[in-house]
Amino acid sequence: MSLNLFPVLLVSHIVLAISLFLPSILLPFTLRARRATVDSDSPVVRTLLVAQTHGTVIIGAGLALTGLGLIAILGPTMLQQPWLLVALAIYFANLAIAFFIQRPNLRRLIGIRAAPDDRTWKDRARRQRYVSYLMAGLVGTIGFLMSTKPAIW
């Protein structure tokens, strides 16, 4: 592969990596309206819902392909970089949080309309926002590692 493809692959890879997590990070904040999120007229919320329910496999496949393309261009020694290994471990931990904690709980909350005094619903929605804060922090850590490439060991 040519190095001319590198910028395109890199930008595509970053956009796909972020878009894979964006719905899981942002959708809990749409729950503040206390109406069923699926009833929202907002095009942003509708796009996030479609990406969350139907786009993850396509985005994940694109992410894997662009990652393999980057490794093909940069060489397999890239996989020996400690900062990359730590970033990948954090990324996979974040994926596990998204798919096994955030998505199932969001699925339960998204279609429910909450009464103003529904304490259980409010507590669950708040917990989902806390998980979103954690996931956003992990994504920020990955961005830091990828941009600074620190000597970890």
MOSUL-V111222 format. One record per pair of residues at least 24 apart in sequence whose ideal C-beta (glycine too) atoms are under 7 Angstrom apart, sorted by sequence separation. I is the first residue (numbers start at 1). GAP is how many residues later the second one is. If there is no record, write none. Layout:
# MOSUL-V111222
I & GAP
I & GAP
This chain:
# MOSUL-V111222
23 & 25
27 & 25
22 & 26
102 & 26
23 & 28
24 & 28
23 & 29
102 & 29
101 & 30
19 & 32
102 & 33
97 & 34
20 & 36
98 & 37
97 & 38
20 & 39
19 & 40
20 & 40
94 & 41
16 & 43
20 & 43
94 & 44
93 & 45
94 & 45
16 & 46
17 & 46
16 & 47
90 & 48
13 & 50
16 & 50
90 & 51
91 & 51
90 & 52
13 & 53
12 & 54
13 & 54
87 & 55
9 & 57
13 & 57
87 & 58
86 & 59
87 & 59
9 & 60
10 & 60
9 & 61
83 & 62
9 & 64
83 & 66
86 & 66
6 & 67
83 & 67
1 & 68
5 & 68
83 & 69
3 & 70
82 & 70
1 & 71
82 & 71
1 & 72
38 & 72
21 & 73
37 & 73
38 & 73
24 & 74
36 & 74
36 & 75
36 & 76
21 & 77
36 & 77
24 & 78
28 & 78
31 & 78
35 & 78
24 & 79
27 & 79
34 & 80
34 & 82
31 & 94
28 & 97
31 & 97
28 & 100
29 & 100
28 & 101
29 & 103
28 & 104
25 & 107
25 & 110
24 & 111
25 & 111
21 & 114
21 & 118
